[in-house]
């Protein structure tokens, strides 16, 4: 797979250190879509209903 000569490669330079405030550029609304996508996935609903259907207790 060929890449363009001027393509940009972004590397995380922070490792596991806290991100400085100056480098934080996403908004709460942008992050909400990531959270919602993970929590509204149909597989979560199906697996959650599976326990009820199988009459499993806590």
C-alpha positions in Angstrom: 0.0 0.0 0.0 1.6 3.2 -1.1 1.4 6.5 0.8 1.8 10.0 -0.4 5.2 11.6 0.0 3.7 14.5 2.1 1.4 12.4 4.3 1.3 13.4 7.9 2.2 10.9 10.6 1.0 11.9 14.1 2.6 10.2 17.1 1.5 10.5 20.7 4.4 12.4 22.4 2.8 12.3 25.9 3.1 8.6 26.6 1.2 8.0 29.9 1.8 11.4 31.3 -1.2 13.7 31.9 -2.1 15.8 28.9 -1.2 19.5 29.3 -4.2 21.9 29.2 -2.8 23.6 26.1 -2.9 20.3 24.2 -6.5 19.4 25.1 -8.5 20.5 22.1 -11.7 18.4 22.1 -15.0 19.5 23.6 -17.4 17.7 25.8 -19.7 17.3 22.9 -17.0 15.6 20.8 -16.2 13.2 23.6 -19.9 12.5 24.2 -20.2 10.7 20.9 -17.4 8.3 21.8 -19.1 7.5 25.1 -22.6 7.2 23.5 -21.3 5.0 20.7 -19.9 2.5 23.2 -23.0 2.5 25.5 -25.7 2.5 22.8 -24.2 -0.5 20.9 -26.9 -3.1 20.1 -24.8 -5.9 21.5 -25.0 -4.3 25.0 -28.7 -4.4 24.8 -28.8 -8.0 23.6 -26.3 -9.2 26.3 -28.2 -7.3 29.0 -31.5 -8.9 28.0 -29.9 -12.3 27.9 -29.8 -12.6 31.7 -33.5 -11.7 31.9 -34.5 -14.2 29.3 -32.5 -17.0 31.0 -34.0 -16.0 34.3 -30.6 -15.5 35.9 -30.4 -13.9 39.4 -27.8 -11.5 40.8 
